[in-house]
Amino acid sequence: MAIDHTTIIVPEDKFRECLALYVKALEPLGYRVVYEFGENIVGLGSEFDTVENYKVADFWLFGAKESTKAHVAFRAENRSLVDAFHAAAMLSGGQDNGAPGVRAHYHANYYAAYVHDAAGNNIEVVCHKP
């Protein structure tokens, strides 16, 4: 089994700011906008992920009147992608919540970076390889 998709709910007035951060920060991981429904619902995914000829969006952003804080971790194939995520997030308005580095308290090869979006959600990219 695997997670099919994740949704983060952000305040409507922060939706575009948060979306801009995710589009830029997740680009090094192969993500892009694949679906948009109305003004405040966007699905991001890889152009390479398809199910029966449908594009798959596994990360969704919803704008709502009320929101909650979330933590989402994306898996990267190598450490340079973790670094690229963090750099792109910083350039696009993210707030540093942990620069790229080894988190040995999880395990010896846990290399991750953390960023808060404009709504305070904690986004992580992690590589488990040495």
N, C-alpha and C positions, 0 to 999 in steps of 0.2 A: 504494500500500500504506500501511497504517497499523498502529500497534500495536493489538492486539485487547484485551489486558488485562495488568495488572501485578500481581504478588503480592509482598507483603512478609511475611517470616517473623520473628516476634518470640517471645521467651521466653513460655512459657505463663503464668508468674506476672506478666507485664507486659501480657498480651493485653487485658484490659478497660480498663486505663489508656490503652494505645495506641489502642484502638478509640474511646474517648470523645474523644480528641484529634482523630482523623480525622473523626469524625462532625461535630464542631463546626467544625473548621477548614475543611473542604471544603464545608460548607453554603452559603457565599456563592457557590460555583461551581456549585451545583445538584445536588450529590451528596447521597445518602441511602442508608441500608441497603436493599438490594433482595433480598438472599438471606442466609439463615443456615443453616448446616449444622452441627449439633452445637454444642458449647460454644466451639470455637476456630477456626471458619471463617466469615468474613463477607465478602460481596461488596457493594461500594458502586458506585453509578452514578447516572445521571440518570433521573428518571422519564419524561423525554422521549425517551430512547434506547431504541428497540425494534427487534428483528429478527424479522420474521414473527410479531408479537404476543407475543414473549418479551421480558421486561425484560432489559436488558444491564447486567451488572456489569463494569466495566473496571478496577476497583481492588479487589484482594482482600487480606485480612489473615488470616494463618494463625498460630495459636499452636503452638509446637513446643518440644520439650525443648532443642534446639540451634537457634541462629539465626545469621544473618549480617547485616552492615550493608548497607544499600541506599541508593541515591539515586533518587528519582522526581521528575520535573518535570511539573506540570500546566500546561496553557496556559490563560490567561485572556484574555477579550475586551477588557478595559480595565484600566487601572492601579488604579482604585478597588477592583476585585476582588482584586488582589494585596494591597492594604492591608487589606481586610476579612479575607482569609485569615490574614494575619499577626496581626492583632488578636484574631481568634477563637482562633487557636492559642495565643497568649500567655495568654489568659483560661482556656484549658482544659488548662493544664499543659505546653505545649510549651516547649522551651528555644530561645531566640533563637540562630540561626546566621547571621544577616544580615538586618538590617531592610530594609523596602522601599526600593528605590532603583535608579538606573540603574547597570548594569554595562557601561560603555562598552568595556571590554577584550573583550567578546563582540561587541557592535555598538552603534551609537549609540542605539538604541531599546530595548535589552534591560533591561526593568524587572522586577526580581524580588525575592522575599523567601525566606528559608530558615529552617527550623525543624527541630530534632531532636526526635524522639519519645522516650518513656521508654526505648526499647531502643537509642537512638543512631542511628536511621535519619535520613537527611537528606532532608527533603521541601521541594520548591521549587514556587512558583507564579510563572510568568513571563508577561509581556505583551510582545509584539514590536512593538507599535504605538506611535507617538509620543503 
